[in-house]
Amino acid sequence: MGYSGTHISAVETDRKLPTLRLARRADQALGLERAEDNFERQWREIQHGALLEGFAEYVRHEGRAAEMRLYEVGVIPGVLQTPEYAKALTARAVERGAITPEQGIERLALVEQRQAALARTPPPLMFVALDESCLRRPVGGPGVMGDQLARLGEFAALPHTVLQVVPFDMGDQRPLSLPVTILTLPDRSLMSYAESAQRGHLERDNKFVLPVLAAYHQLQAAAPSQAQSVAMIEQLRKGTS
């Protein structure tokens, strides 16, 4: 691995922090590069300690999903955020004292890593439903919001994506009221992920996942089409310029 026994011992006894280089060298030495729970993935979980409990595990599955269905309320989801939008959100969290500056840097790095993972070949099919509040909540000023809305239009134009806006006037007709993500993994198994204020919950039992999937399909059917949604986004974008 290129490290002394003294250095390895210090990492094992928590007197030194592991590095990404050390984690990768350990995986190479032990033939664990392709293992689901290798040292590099464990290192990333340590680095993402500022995240909600359960989210780091979800990110591992997100990075290999064949399909993703996402419903978000109030904020543009991380996988679609521009760097400036992500920085503005993170800066406000640091100012409030919700996270440290170091944790803010980790969050921004994670957004970048998640977006890179979803840009793989072939890419996952992505179905995204955004509550209208995601578009109308100002983040980072008009310029940042204008670029973010333009990014949504670019996303909708991709051949493997569907983007819909869930307008306020759907009212109580919407079958989902809280954010949720449903992943279809390469073996066609399903899992859902949802968050409370304190933790995230990853659900694998189809008894609970399938009703959420059905509600998502109902939401898609009731929401405006992608063409209508993109027209709405473009109208809002013009208002930010």
Rosetta blueprint (number, residue, H / E / L):
1 M L
2 G L
3 Y L
4 S L
5 G H
6 T H
7 H H
8 I H
9 S H
10 A H
11 V H
12 E H
13 T L
14 D L
15 R L
16 K L
17 L L
18 P L
19 T L
20 L H
21 R H
22 L H
23 A H
24 R H
25 R H
26 A H
27 D H
28 Q H
29 A H
30 L H
31 G L
32 L L
33 E L
34 R L
35 A L
36 E L
37 D L
38 N L
39 F H
40 E H
41 R H
42 Q H
43 W H
44 R H
45 E H
46 I H
47 Q H
48 H L
49 G L
50 A L
51 L L
52 L L
53 E E
54 G L
55 F H
56 A H
57 E H
58 Y H
59 V H
60 R H
61 H H
62 E H
63 G L
64 R L
65 A L
66 A L
67 E E
68 M E
69 R E
70 L E
71 Y E
72 E E
73 V L
74 G L
75 V L
76 I L
77 P L
78 G H
79 V H
80 L H
81 Q L
82 T L
83 P H
84 E H
85 Y H
86 A H
87 K H
88 A H
89 L H
90 T H
91 A H
92 R H
93 A H
94 V H
95 E H
96 R H
97 G L
98 A L
99 I L
100 T L
101 P H
102 E H
103 Q H
104 G H
105 I H
106 E H
107 R H
108 L H
109 A H
110 L H
111 V H
112 E H
113 Q H
114 R H
115 Q H
116 A H
117 A H
118 L H
119 A L
120 R L
121 T L
122 P L
123 P L
124 P L
125 L E
126 M E
127 F E
128 V E
129 A E
130 L E
131 D E
132 E H
133 S H
134 C H
135 L H
136 R H
137 R L
138 P L
139 V L
140 G L
141 G L
142 P H
143 G H
144 V H
145 M H
146 G H
147 D H
148 Q H
149 L H
150 A H
151 R H
152 L H
153 G H
154 E H
155 F H
156 A H
157 A L
158 L L
159 P L
160 H L
161 T E
162 V E
163 L E
164 Q E
165 V E
166 V E
167 P L
168 F H
169 D H
170 M H
171 G H
172 D H
173 Q H
174 R L
175 P L
176 L L
177 S L
178 L L
179 P L
180 V E
181 T E
182 I E
183 L E
184 T E
185 L L
186 P L
187 D L
188 R L
189 S L
190 L E
191 M E
192 S E
193 Y E
194 A E
195 E E
196 S L
197 A L
198 Q L
199 R E
200 G E
201 H E
202 L E
203 E E
204 R L
205 D L
206 N H
207 K H
208 F H
209 V H
210 L H
211 P H
212 V H
213 L H
214 A H
215 A H
216 Y H
217 H H
218 Q H
219 L H
220 Q H
221 A H
222 A H
223 A L
224 P L
225 S L
226 Q H
227 A H
228 Q H
229 S H
230 V H
231 A H
232 M H
233 I H
234 E H
235 Q H
236 L H
237 R H
238 K H
239 G H
240 T H
241 S L
